[in-house]
Amino acid sequence: MLVDRWRDRLIDISWFMRCLNEPIARAANLEDDATGRFWEGRFKSQALLDERALAACMAYVDLNPIQSRLADSPETSAHTSIQRRIRASQQQSNMHPIELLSFADNPRKNRPEGIPFRYTDYLELVDWTGRILRDDKRGAIPANLPAILVRLNIYPKHWTYLAKDFESPFKSLVGSVHNVKQACEQLGKCWVQGIRHCREYFPEP
C-alpha cells in the first residue's frame, strides 16, 4: 500500500539523505555549469552510544575546518557549532544559540537535559586539540592536558587520532564495547564492524 511505503520511507535515513542531497547537487551543478557527482561519497550514519563517543564526534566536526587548513582557531571556523556558541557567549554571558542543544554540566543526579559536559571544559578541549592539529605535532601531548579527557578515560594520543580520523575506524556503532554489545542485542545483531577499534579507543573504566 502507498501508506505503508511512505511510512517506511519516513524512518529510512537513506531515503531522507537522497531527498536532501539530490536537489543540492542539481543546484550546484547548474550553478557551476557542470555534470556528474557532486558529493565526495556516500553518507555515513554512526550511532554515538556514550559520552566519550559524543565528545569525540563533536570535536571532530568542530575541528574539521582547522584540520582542512580553512581556519586557524575554533572561533574562526565557519559553519561550525562551536563558532556559533563562542559568538553567542561573547554577545551575552551564559548564552547559547537557541538552535543548538545547551551544555548541561557533568553527569550527575537530577542533571538537566543537555550535552553531558561543561561548556568551558569542551571549549578548552577543542582549543587544545586544534593547536595540535594546526601545528601538525603528531603524538606531541602538551603538559596542560584538559581535565575532560581524564574524566572520560580517553588516552591523549587516542584522542588526537579520533579528532582527525573519527569516521575511519567506526562503521555504525561507536562507544565502549559494553554499550556496543547492548546495542547489538537490541538490534538483533550478532557482530558489528569496528568493535575492535571501540575496545582500543574507548576502553572500559
Residue pairs with C-beta under 8 A, 6 or more apart in sequence:
9 15
13 45
17 43
21 38
21 39
21 43
24 38
25 37
25 38
25 39
28 34
28 38
29 35
29 36
29 38
44 167
44 171
45 172
46 57
46 167
46 170
46 171
46 172
46 173
46 174
47 172
47 173
47 174
47 175
47 183
48 54
48 57
48 174
48 175
49 173
49 174
49 175
49 176
49 179
49 180
49 182
49 183
50 175
50 176
50 179
50 202
51 107
51 116
51 117
51 152
52 152
52 153
52 154
52 175
52 176
52 202
53 174
53 175
53 202
54 115
54 116
55 117
55 122
55 125
55 148
55 152
55 154
56 154
56 159
56 162
56 163
56 166
56 174
56 201
57 166
57 174
58 81
58 115
58 122
59 122
59 125
59 126
59 129
59 162
59 163
60 162
60 163
60 164
60 166
60 167
61 80
61 81
62 74
62 77
62 80
62 81
62 82
62 126
63 74
63 77
63 126
63 129
63 130
63 133
63 163
64 77
64 80
65 71
65 76
65 77
65 78
65 79
65 80
66 72
66 73
66 74
66 77
66 130
66 133
66 134
67 133
67 163
67 164
70 77
70 78
71 77
71 78
72 134
73 127
73 130
74 80
74 82
74 83
74 86
74 123
74 126
74 127
74 130
75 82
75 83
75 86
75 87
76 83
77 83
81 97
81 100
82 123
82 126
84 97
84 99
84 100
85 96
85 97
85 100
85 119
85 123
86 123
88 95
88 96
88 97
89 95
89 96
89 119
96 102
96 103
96 119
101 114
101 115
102 114
102 115
102 119
103 114
103 115
103 117
103 118
103 119
103 122
104 111
104 112
104 113
104 114
104 115
104 116
105 111
105 116
105 117
105 118
106 116
106 117
106 118
106 121
106 151
107 116
115 122
117 148
118 148
121 146
121 147
121 148
122 148
124 146
124 148
125 146
125 148
125 149
128 142
128 144
128 145
128 146
129 159
129 160
129 163
131 142
132 140
132 141
132 142
132 160
132 163
133 160
133 163
133 164
138 160
139 157
139 160
141 156
141 157
141 160
145 156
149 156
149 159
153 203
153 205
154 162
154 201
154 202
155 203
158 200
158 201
161 201
162 201
169 194
169 197
169 201
170 194
170 197
170 198
171 192
171 193
171 194
172 192
172 193
172 194
173 180
173 183
173 184
173 192
173 194
173 195
173 198
174 180
174 194
174 198
174 202
175 183
175 198
175 202
176 198
176 202
176 203
176 204
177 195
177 198
177 199
177 202
177 204
178 204
180 192
180 195
180 198
183 189
183 192
184 190
184 191
184 192
